[in-house]
Amino acid sequence: MAEYLPRFQRIIVNCSAFDCSNSSKAGVSFFPCPLKDEKCCKEWSRLMKIKDFTPTAASKLCSDYFSPQCFEQDLAFKGNT
C-alpha cells in the first residue's frame, strides 16, 4: 500500500511567467500575486511577460524573479519583553 502523503506534498506548483519552466520540484520558492496592491500587481504582470495578463489567486512567481532585497531580513522572534 502506498504511503499516505499530506495534500500539500502532492501539489506541484508551476511558475506563471511565460518563459519559466520552474516547478516546486526544482526546489525554488513560489509567491502569490499581491492582488490587493494594484501597483505591485502591475509589476507582477510585467514580470509574467504575457500580453494582457491578469493575475489571479492561482498566479505564482518563482524566487528566480526576485532579488534578495525583495525579502524582509529580520524576522527573528522578539518574544514578550
DSSP file (Angstrom, degrees, kcal/mol; ACC not computed):
  #  RESIDUE AA STRUCTURE BP1 BP2  ACC     N-H-->O    O-->H-N    N-H-->O    O-->H-N    TCO  KAPPA ALPHA  PHI   PSI    X-CA   Y-CA   Z-CA
    1    1 A M              0   0    0      0, 0.0     2,-0.1     0, 0.0     3,-0.1   0.000 360.0 360.0 360.0 135.9    0.0    0.0    0.0
    2    2 A A        -     0   0    0      1,-0.1     2,-0.2     3,-0.0     3,-0.0  -0.405 360.0-107.2 -68.2 141.1    1.3    3.4   -0.9
    3    3 A E        -     0   0    0     -2,-0.1     2,-0.2     1,-0.1    -1,-0.1  -0.468  38.1-107.9 -68.3 138.1    2.2    5.7    2.0
    4    4 A Y        -     0   0    0     -2,-0.2    -1,-0.1    -3,-0.1     0, 0.0  -0.498  33.1-159.6 -69.3 130.1   -0.2    8.5    2.6
    5    5 A L        -     0   0    0     -2,-0.2     5,-0.1    -3,-0.0    -1,-0.0  -0.944  23.5-112.4-110.9 132.1    1.1   11.9    1.6
    6    6 A P    >>  -     0   0    0      0, 0.0     3,-1.5     0, 0.0     4,-0.6  -0.248  34.1-108.5 -56.6 152.1   -0.4   15.1    3.0
    7    7 A R  H >> S+     0   0    0      1,-0.3     3,-1.4     2,-0.2     4,-0.9   0.859 116.1  58.1 -52.6 -43.8   -2.2   17.1    0.4
    8    8 A F  H 34 S+     0   0    0      1,-0.3    -1,-0.3     2,-0.2     3,-0.1   0.733 102.7  55.1 -65.2 -20.7    0.4   19.9    0.3
    9    9 A Q  H <4 S+     0   0    0     -3,-1.5    -1,-0.3     1,-0.2    -2,-0.2   0.648 105.8  51.9 -84.3 -14.8    3.1   17.4   -0.6
   10   10 A R  H << S+     0   0    0     -3,-1.4     2,-0.4    -4,-0.6    -2,-0.2   0.646  87.5  93.6 -94.6 -16.6    1.2   16.2   -3.7
   11   11 A I     <  -     0   0    0     -4,-0.9     2,-0.6    -3,-0.1     0, 0.0  -0.653  61.8-153.7 -84.2 127.5    0.5   19.5   -5.3
   12   12 A I        -     0   0    0     -2,-0.4     2,-0.4    11,-0.0    -3,-0.0  -0.893   9.4-154.4 -99.8 124.1    3.1   20.7   -7.9
   13   13 A V        -     0   0    0     -2,-0.6    11,-2.1    17,-0.0     2,-0.3  -0.821   7.6-161.4 -99.3 137.0    3.3   24.5   -8.3
   14   14 A N  B     -A   23   0A   0     -2,-0.4    46,-0.3     9,-0.2     9,-0.2  -0.899  25.6-107.1-116.7 147.6    4.5   26.0  -11.6
   15   15 A C        -     0   0    0      7,-2.3    46,-0.2    -2,-0.3     5,-0.1  -0.508  20.8-146.0 -70.4 138.3    5.8   29.5  -12.2
   16   16 A S        +     0   0    0     44,-3.3    45,-0.1    -2,-0.2    -1,-0.1   0.576  62.2 114.7 -83.4  -9.9    3.3   31.6  -14.1
   17   17 A A  S >  S-     0   0    0     43,-0.3     3,-1.4     1,-0.1    32,-0.2  -0.353  72.7-125.1 -65.1 142.8    5.9   33.5  -16.0
   18   18 A F  T 3  S+     0   0    0     30,-3.1    31,-0.1     1,-0.3    -1,-0.1   0.872 105.3  36.5 -56.5 -44.9    5.8   32.9  -19.8
   19   19 A D  T 3  S+     0   0    0     29,-0.2     2,-0.5     2,-0.0    -1,-0.3   0.146  97.7  98.1-100.4  19.7    9.4   31.9  -20.2
   20   20 A C    <   +     0   0    0     -3,-1.4    -5,-0.0    28,-0.1    28,-0.0  -0.916  39.9 179.3-115.4 131.7    9.9   30.0  -16.9
   21   21 A S        +     0   0    0     -2,-0.5    -1,-0.1    -7,-0.1     2,-0.1   0.230  39.0 133.5-110.0  12.3    9.7   26.2  -16.5
   22   22 A N        +     0   0    0     -8,-0.1    -7,-2.3     2,-0.1     2,-0.3  -0.363  28.5 176.4 -65.3 140.5   10.4   26.1  -12.8
   23   23 A S  B > > -A   14   0A   0     -9,-0.2     3,-2.3    -2,-0.1     5,-0.6  -0.852  50.0 -93.6-133.3 172.5    8.1   24.0  -10.6
   24   24 A S  G > 5S+     0   0    0    -11,-2.1     3,-0.9     1,-0.3   -10,-0.1   0.685 121.6  69.5 -63.8 -15.0    8.1   23.1   -7.0
   25   25 A K  G 3 5S+     0   0    0    -12,-0.3    -1,-0.3     1,-0.2   -11,-0.1   0.737  88.5  65.1 -69.4 -22.4   10.1   20.0   -8.0
   26   26 A A  G < 5S-     0   0    0     -3,-2.3    -1,-0.2     2,-0.1    -2,-0.2   0.534 112.0-116.3 -80.9  -6.5   13.0   22.3   -8.7
   27   27 A G  T < 5S+     0   0    0     -3,-0.9     2,-0.2     1,-0.3    -3,-0.1   0.681  70.9 130.8  80.8  17.4   13.4   23.4   -5.1
   28   28 A V      < -     0   0    0     -5,-0.6    -1,-0.3     1,-0.0     2,-0.2  -0.638  57.4-113.2 -97.4 161.7   12.6   27.1   -5.7
   29   29 A S        -     0   0    0     -2,-0.2    34,-1.9    -3,-0.1     2,-0.4  -0.608  24.6-147.1 -92.0 155.3   10.1   29.1   -3.7
   30   30 A F  E     -B   62   0B   0     32,-0.2    32,-0.2    -2,-0.2   -15,-0.0  -0.957   8.0-163.4-126.9 144.6    6.8   30.4   -5.1
   31   31 A F  E     -B   61   0B   0     30,-2.3    30,-2.2    -2,-0.4     2,-0.1  -0.986  17.6-126.6-131.3 133.7    5.0   33.6   -4.2
   32   32 A P  E     -B   60   0B   0      0, 0.0    28,-0.2     0, 0.0    25,-0.1  -0.401  36.3 -96.5 -76.4 154.8    1.4   34.6   -4.9
   33   33 A C        -     0   0    0     26,-1.4     2,-2.0    23,-0.4     3,-0.1  -0.501  31.7-122.6 -68.9 134.2    0.5   37.8   -6.6
   34   34 A P    >   +     0   0    0      0, 0.0     3,-1.9     0, 0.0     7,-0.3  -0.546  36.5 178.8 -78.0  80.6   -0.5   40.6   -4.2
   35   35 A L  T 3  S+     0   0    0     -2,-2.0     6,-0.1     1,-0.3    22,-0.0   0.732  73.2  56.7 -59.7 -26.6   -3.9   41.1   -5.7
   36   36 A K  T 3  S+     0   0    0      1,-0.1     2,-0.7    -3,-0.1    -1,-0.3   0.568  94.2  72.8 -84.4  -8.3   -4.9   43.9   -3.3
   37   37 A D    <>  -     0   0    0     -3,-1.9     4,-2.8     1,-0.2     5,-0.2  -0.873  65.1-169.2-109.5  99.0   -1.9   46.0   -4.1
   38   38 A E  H  > S+     0   0    0     -2,-0.7     4,-2.1     1,-0.2    -1,-0.2   0.881  84.6  49.1 -58.7 -44.1   -2.6   47.5   -7.6
   39   39 A K  H  > S+     0   0    0      1,-0.2     4,-1.6     2,-0.2    -1,-0.2   0.927 115.1  44.2 -62.2 -45.8    0.9   48.9   -8.1
   40   40 A C  H  > S+     0   0    0      1,-0.2     4,-2.1     2,-0.2    -2,-0.2   0.883 110.7  55.2 -66.3 -38.9    2.6   45.6   -7.1
   41   41 A C  H  X S+     0   0    0     -4,-2.8     4,-2.2    -7,-0.3    -1,-0.2   0.877 105.6  52.1 -63.3 -38.7    0.1   43.6   -9.2
   42   42 A K  H  X S+     0   0    0     -4,-2.1     4,-1.9     2,-0.2    -1,-0.2   0.890 108.0  51.6 -64.9 -39.1    1.0   45.6  -12.3
   43   43 A E  H  X S+     0   0    0     -4,-1.6     4,-2.2     2,-0.2    -2,-0.2   0.894 108.5  51.5 -65.1 -39.2    4.7   44.9  -11.7
   44   44 A W  H  X S+     0   0    0     -4,-2.1     4,-1.8     1,-0.2    -2,-0.2   0.920 107.2  53.2 -61.6 -43.5    3.9   41.2  -11.5
   45   45 A S  H  X>S+     0   0    0     -4,-2.2     5,-0.7     1,-0.2     4,-0.7   0.892 108.5  50.2 -59.4 -40.0    2.0   41.4  -14.7
   46   46 A R  H ><5S+     0   0    0     -4,-1.9     3,-0.9     1,-0.2    -1,-0.2   0.911 109.8  50.5 -63.9 -43.1    5.1   42.9  -16.4
   47   47 A L  H 3<5S+     0   0    0     -4,-2.2    -1,-0.2     1,-0.2    -2,-0.2   0.786  99.1  66.1 -66.7 -27.6    7.3   40.2  -15.0
   48   48 A M  H 3<5S-     0   0    0     -4,-1.8   -30,-3.1   -31,-0.1    -1,-0.2   0.777  91.4-148.0 -65.2 -26.0    5.0   37.5  -16.3
   49   49 A K  T <<5 +     0   0    0     -3,-0.9     2,-0.5    -4,-0.7    -3,-0.1   0.851  52.8 129.9  58.5  36.9    5.9   38.6  -19.9
   50   50 A I    > < -     0   0    0     -5,-0.7     3,-1.5   -32,-0.0    -1,-0.2  -0.987  63.9-116.6-122.5 121.9    2.4   37.6  -21.1
   51   51 A K  T 3  S-     0   0    0     -2,-0.5    -5,-0.0     1,-0.3    -6,-0.0  -0.318  95.3  -0.9 -59.4 133.2    0.5   40.2  -23.1
   52   52 A D  T 3  S+     0   0    0      1,-0.2     2,-0.3    -2,-0.0    -1,-0.3   0.810  90.1 172.8  56.8  34.9   -2.7   41.3  -21.4
   53   53 A F    <   -     0   0    0     -3,-1.5    -1,-0.2    -8,-0.2    -5,-0.1  -0.569  18.5-165.2 -76.4 133.1   -2.1   39.0  -18.4
   54   54 A T        -     0   0    0     -2,-0.3   -12,-0.1    -9,-0.0    -1,-0.0  -0.953  19.8-133.0-118.7 109.9   -4.4   39.4  -15.4
   55   55 A P        -     0   0    0      0, 0.0     2,-0.2     0, 0.0   -10,-0.0  -0.241  23.5-169.0 -62.5 148.7   -3.1   37.7  -12.3
   56   56 A T    >   -     0   0    0      4,-0.0     3,-1.4     0, 0.0   -23,-0.4  -0.687  43.8 -88.5-124.0 179.7   -5.4   35.5  -10.2
   57   57 A A  T 3  S+     0   0    0      1,-0.3   -24,-0.1    -2,-0.2   -22,-0.0   0.749 128.1  55.1 -62.9 -22.8   -5.2   33.9   -6.8
   58   58 A A  T 3  S+     0   0    0    -26,-0.1     2,-0.3     2,-0.0    -1,-0.3   0.563  82.1 109.9 -87.2  -9.0   -3.6   30.9   -8.5
   59   59 A S    <   +     0   0    0     -3,-1.4   -26,-1.4   -26,-0.1     2,-0.4  -0.510  45.8 177.9 -73.2 129.6   -0.8   33.0  -10.2
   60   60 A K  E     -B   32   0B   0    -46,-0.3   -44,-3.3    -2,-0.3     2,-0.4  -0.985  19.8-155.7-133.7 142.5    2.6   32.4   -8.7
   61   61 A L  E     -B   31   0B   0    -30,-2.2   -30,-2.3    -2,-0.4     2,-0.1  -0.937  23.7-126.8-111.9 141.6    6.1   33.7   -9.5
   62   62 A C  E >   -B   30   0B   0     -2,-0.4     3,-1.9   -32,-0.2   -32,-0.2  -0.393  29.4-101.4 -83.6 166.5    9.2   31.7   -8.5
   63   63 A S  G >  S+     0   0    0    -34,-1.9     3,-1.6     1,-0.3   -33,-0.1   0.634 111.5  79.7 -63.6 -15.4   12.1   33.0   -6.5
   64   64 A D  G 3  S+     0   0    0      1,-0.3    -1,-0.3   -35,-0.2    -3,-0.0   0.720  88.5  58.0 -64.0 -19.5   14.2   33.5   -9.7
   65   65 A Y  G <  S+     0   0    0     -3,-1.9     2,-0.4     2,-0.0    -1,-0.3   0.340  98.3  73.1 -93.7   6.4   12.2   36.7  -10.3
   66   66 A F    <   -     0   0    0     -3,-1.6     5,-0.0    -4,-0.1     0, 0.0  -0.945  68.5-141.9-124.6 142.7   13.1   38.4   -7.0
   67   67 A S    >   -     0   0    0     -2,-0.4     3,-2.1     1,-0.1     4,-0.2  -0.579  37.2-103.5 -91.4 163.3   16.4   39.9   -5.7
   68   68 A P  G >  S+     0   0    0      0, 0.0     3,-1.5     0, 0.0    -1,-0.1   0.795 119.4  67.1 -57.0 -27.2   17.5   39.4   -2.1
   69   69 A Q  G 3  S+     0   0    0      1,-0.3     4,-0.1     3,-0.0    -3,-0.0   0.657  86.4  70.4 -68.7 -14.3   16.4   43.0   -1.4
   70   70 A C  G <  S+     0   0    0     -3,-2.1     2,-0.3     2,-0.1    -1,-0.3   0.607  90.9  74.1 -76.6 -11.5   12.7   41.9   -2.0
   71   71 A F  S <  S-     0   0    0     -3,-1.5     2,-0.3    -4,-0.2     0, 0.0  -0.800  85.9-114.0-111.3 145.4   12.7   39.9    1.2
   72   72 A E        -     0   0    0     -2,-0.3     3,-0.1     1,-0.1    -2,-0.1  -0.574  27.0-167.4 -70.8 134.3   12.5   41.0    4.8
   73   73 A Q        +     0   0    0     -2,-0.3     2,-1.1     1,-0.2    -1,-0.1   0.804  69.0  62.5 -96.5 -33.3   15.7   40.0    6.5
   74   74 A D        +     0   0    0      1,-0.2    -1,-0.2     2,-0.0    -2,-0.0  -0.719  51.4 139.8-101.8  86.8   15.0   40.5   10.2
   75   75 A L        +     0   0    0     -2,-1.1    -1,-0.2    -3,-0.1     3,-0.0   0.102  26.1 141.7-111.2  20.5   12.2   38.0   11.0
   76   76 A A        -     0   0    0      1,-0.1     2,-0.4    -3,-0.1    -2,-0.0  -0.346  59.4-109.3 -66.7 142.4   13.6   36.9   14.4
   77   77 A F        -     0   0    0      1,-0.2    -1,-0.1    -2,-0.0    -2,-0.1  -0.596  28.5-168.7 -73.0 125.0   11.1   36.3   17.2
   78   78 A K        -     0   0    0     -2,-0.4    -1,-0.2     1,-0.1    -2,-0.0   0.712  23.0-154.4 -90.0 -23.0   11.4   39.0   19.8
   79   79 A G        -     0   0    0      1,-0.1     2,-0.8     2,-0.0    -1,-0.1  -0.096  40.1 -47.1  74.2-179.9    9.3   37.5   22.4
   80   80 A N              0   0    0      1,-0.2    -1,-0.1     0, 0.0     0, 0.0  -0.802 360.0 360.0 -90.2 111.6    7.4   39.3   25.2
   81   81 A T              0   0    0     -2,-0.8    -1,-0.2     0, 0.0    -2,-0.0   0.412 360.0 360.0-111.6 360.0    9.7   41.8   26.7
